[in-house]
């Protein structure tokens, strides 16, 4: 899987539409401290459905929208599009190129798209299971991430190893099946309660009917 391009508009310091091409080999972003290099990494994590503001170095999710300066007005929307080559069919879509888009309005409304088709955040996450790509996967190693992993609790590190081992999708499917079984169990309990109540009412009406006759 190969990152082809990144388009950013209204996200953090990117007030203007910015297009970044990723070529073969290594792509490096150079610049002084505070110029927004880390915002590029944040944009990639954000479009991959990162919903914790803390992980984006932001106070709230709405604060990732360009907030204006003395010379420029604030924007009301942030939009990031990440285009990925899928010629090796690593992602479970019959497309040679996949464009992920996320849009956030100041009203708090979130929109996600895969190749311009509206989807949910969970669809974005499921798309990358077992690939090593994702908002918390090992493909994104920002400054301090390695130290954070080494100092984390074993259960916190487990996700990264499971992703590398290629079992994240299976675990997610098992967890979803367990949730579905739990919902079914709860529904059966409600049905049993309803049947018991209906039986009680039936017996009462039967007695009243016999007395009436």
C-alpha positions as CSV (number, residue, x, y, z in Angstrom):
1,X,0.0,0.0,0.0
2,X,1.3,3.4,-1.0
3,X,0.3,6.9,0.0
4,X,-0.1,8.9,-3.2
5,X,-1.2,12.3,-2.1
6,X,-2.7,14.4,0.8
7,X,-5.1,17.3,0.3
8,X,-5.7,19.6,3.3
9,X,-8.0,22.5,3.7
10,X,-9.0,24.3,6.9
11,X,-7.3,21.8,9.1
12,X,-5.2,23.4,11.9
13,X,-2.7,25.8,10.2
14,X,-3.7,25.0,6.6
15,X,-6.0,27.9,5.8
16,X,-5.3,27.5,2.1
17,X,-5.9,24.3,0.1
18,X,-2.6,22.4,0.2
19,X,-1.7,19.4,-2.0
20,X,1.2,17.1,-1.0
21,X,2.4,14.4,-3.5
22,X,4.2,11.4,-2.1
23,X,6.8,10.0,-4.6
24,X,8.7,6.7,-4.5
25,X,11.3,6.5,-1.8
26,X,11.4,8.8,1.2
27,X,9.3,12.0,1.4
28,X,10.7,14.5,3.9
29,X,9.0,17.7,5.3
30,X,11.5,20.3,6.3
31,X,11.0,23.5,8.2
32,X,11.6,25.3,11.5
33,X,9.8,24.6,14.7
34,X,6.2,25.7,14.7
35,X,5.8,25.8,10.9
36,X,3.2,23.0,10.9
37,X,5.1,19.8,10.0
38,X,3.4,17.8,12.7
39,X,0.0,19.0,11.5
40,X,0.6,16.9,8.4
41,X,0.9,13.8,10.5
42,X,-2.2,14.9,12.5
43,X,-4.1,15.3,9.3
44,X,-3.4,11.8,8.3
45,X,-4.4,10.4,11.6
46,X,-7.6,12.6,11.6
47,X,-8.7,11.4,8.2
48,X,-8.2,7.8,9.4
49,X,-11.0,8.5,12.0
50,X,-9.1,9.6,15.0
51,X,-11.7,11.1,17.3
52,X,-9.7,11.9,20.4
53,X,-8.7,15.5,20.4
54,X,-5.8,14.8,22.7
55,X,-4.2,12.5,20.2
56,X,-4.3,15.4,17.7
57,X,-2.7,17.8,20.1
58,X,-6.0,19.8,20.3
59,X,-8.2,20.9,23.1
60,X,-11.4,19.8,21.3
61,X,-12.3,18.3,18.0
62,X,-13.7,21.6,16.7
63,X,-10.4,23.3,17.5
64,X,-8.7,21.5,14.6
65,X,-10.6,23.9,12.2
66,X,-8.5,26.9,11.2
67,X,-9.3,29.5,13.9
68,X,-8.2,32.6,12.1
69,X,-5.4,35.1,12.6
70,X,-5.1,38.9,12.8
71,X,-5.2,39.0,9.0
72,X,-7.4,36.0,8.1
73,X,-10.9,35.1,9.2
74,X,-11.7,31.7,10.8
75,X,-13.0,29.0,8.6
76,X,-16.2,26.9,9.3
77,X,-15.0,23.6,7.9
78,X,-11.9,21.4,7.9
79,X,-11.4,18.8,5.1
80,X,-8.7,16.3,4.5
81,X,-8.4,13.8,1.6
82,X,-5.9,11.0,1.7
83,X,-5.4,9.1,-1.6
84,X,-3.9,5.6,-1.5
85,X,-2.7,3.2,-4.2
86,X,-4.4,-0.2,-3.9
87,X,-2.9,-1.9,-6.9
88,X,-1.8,-4.9,-4.8
89,X,-5.4,-5.2,-3.4
90,X,-4.3,-5.1,0.2
91,X,-7.4,-3.2,1.1
92,X,-10.7,-5.2,0.6
93,X,-12.0,-2.9,-2.2
94,X,-12.0,-3.6,-5.9
95,X,-10.4,-0.3,-6.7
96,X,-6.8,0.5,-7.7
97,X,-7.0,3.9,-6.0
98,X,-8.8,4.8,-2.8
99,X,-9.5,8.3,-1.7
100,X,-10.5,8.8,2.0
101,X,-12.1,12.1,2.9
102,X,-13.2,13.5,6.2
103,X,-15.0,16.8,6.7
104,X,-15.8,18.5,10.0
105,X,-18.1,21.6,10.5
106,X,-18.0,24.0,13.4
107,X,-21.5,22.7,14.2
108,X,-19.8,19.4,15.1
109,X,-21.1,17.5,12.1
110,X,-18.7,14.9,10.8
111,X,-18.7,13.4,7.3
112,X,-16.6,10.5,6.0
113,X,-16.2,9.4,2.4
114,X,-14.5,6.5,0.6
115,X,-14.2,7.3,-3.1
116,X,-16.8,10.0,-2.6
117,X,-19.3,7.5,-1.1
118,X,-20.6,8.6,2.3
119,X,-19.6,6.1,5.0
120,X,-19.2,6.1,8.8
121,X,-16.0,6.3,10.9
122,X,-16.3,2.6,11.7
123,X,-16.1,1.8,8.0
124,X,-12.8,3.7,7.7
125,X,-11.4,1.8,10.7
126,X,-12.6,-1.6,9.4
127,X,-11.0,-0.9,6.0
128,X,-7.5,-0.9,7.5
129,X,-7.8,-3.7,10.0
130,X,-4.7,-6.0,9.8
131,X,-2.8,-3.6,7.5
132,X,-0.8,-1.8,10.1
133,X,-2.5,1.5,9.0
134,X,-4.8,3.4,11.2
135,X,-5.2,6.1,13.8
136,X,-3.4,4.1,16.4
137,X,-1.5,1.5,14.4
138,X,2.3,1.2,14.1
139,X,2.5,2.8,10.7
140,X,2.3,6.3,12.3
141,X,5.2,6.9,14.6
142,X,5.2,10.5,15.6
143,X,7.7,12.1,18.0
144,X,7.7,10.3,21.4
145,X,5.5,7.4,20.2
146,X,8.2,4.8,20.6
147,X,9.0,5.9,24.1
148,X,5.3,5.9,24.8
149,X,4.9,2.3,23.6
150,X,7.8,1.1,25.6
151,X,6.6,2.6,28.8
152,X,2.9,1.6,28.3
153,X,1.2,-1.2,30.1
154,X,1.3,-4.6,28.4
155,X,-2.4,-4.5,27.7
156,X,-1.9,-1.1,26.0
157,X,0.9,-2.5,23.8
158,X,-1.1,-5.5,22.8
159,X,-3.1,-3.7,20.1
160,X,0.1,-2.9,18.2
161,X,1.3,-6.5,18.3
162,X,-2.1,-7.9,17.3
163,X,-2.2,-5.5,14.4
164,X,1.3,-6.6,13.3
165,X,0.3,-10.2,13.7
166,X,-2.7,-9.7,11.5
167,X,-5.4,-10.8,14.0
168,X,-7.1,-7.4,14.6
169,X,-9.8,-8.0,12.0
170,X,-10.7,-11.4,13.5
171,X,-10.8,-10.0,17.0
172,X,-13.0,-7.2,15.9
173,X,-15.4,-9.7,14.2
174,X,-15.5,-11.8,17.4
175,X,-16.2,-8.8,19.5
176,X,-19.0,-7.7,17.2
177,X,-20.5,-11.3,17.3
178,X,-20.3,-11.2,21.1
179,X,-22.1,-7.9,21.2
180,X,-24.8,-9.2,18.8
181,X,-25.2,-12.3,21.0
182,X,-25.6,-10.0,24.1
183,X,-28.2,-7.9,22.3
184,X,-30.1,-11.1,21.3
185,X,-29.9,-12.4,24.9
186,X,-31.4,-9.1,26.2
187,X,-34.1,-9.2,23.6
188,X,-35.0,-12.8,24.6
189,X,-35.2,-11.7,28.2
190,X,-37.6,-8.9,27.2
191,X,-39.7,-11.4,25.2
192,X,-39.8,-13.8,28.2
193,X,-41.0,-11.0,30.5
194,X,-43.7,-10.0,27.9
195,X,-44.8,-13.6,27.5
196,X,-45.0,-14.1,31.3
197,X,-47.1,-10.9,31.6
198,X,-49.4,-12.0,28.8
199,X,-49.8,-15.4,30.4
200,X,-50.8,-13.8,33.7
201,X,-53.3,-11.5,31.9
202,X,-54.7,-14.5,29.9
203,X,-55.2,-16.6,33.1
204,X,-57.0,-13.6,34.7
205,X,-59.3,-13.1,31.7
206,X,-59.9,-16.8,31.5
207,X,-61.2,-16.9,35.1
208,X,-63.3,-13.8,34.5
209,X,-64.7,-15.3,31.3
210,X,-65.7,-18.5,33.1
211,X,-67.4,-16.5,35.9
212,X,-69.3,-14.5,33.3
213,X,-70.5,-17.6,31.5
